[in-house]
């Protein structure tokens, strides 16, 4: 199955706010959509409009799942959180469990980084 390069556009389809790896060679962050529309078509890049209500709802679901599994968590942004693994016997296993549960419950693949602070 071939990957389709994509970009996500800001409010009112103003400019590019996110790019898939396959789109990055052809599109710079922040480029105005009206200026690059033809280039996107030329390279088979699909543009999607933002849906901040959906993003916010999905973010709440992900953060709730994290908070339900760890001793403490702090939401940093719409797509980032700090989770406290203090007292848990195996941080790596917890990281894997978080990824699996979030994917199962939301369909969103996530990354978990583990560090001492």
Buried (B, 14 or more C-beta within 10 A) or exposed (E): EEEEBBBBBBEEBEBBEEBBEBBEEBBEEEBEBEEBEEEBEEBEBEBEEBEEEEEEEBBEBBBEBBBEBBEEBEBEEBEEBBBEBEEBEEBEEBBEBBBEBBEEEBEBEBEBEEEEE
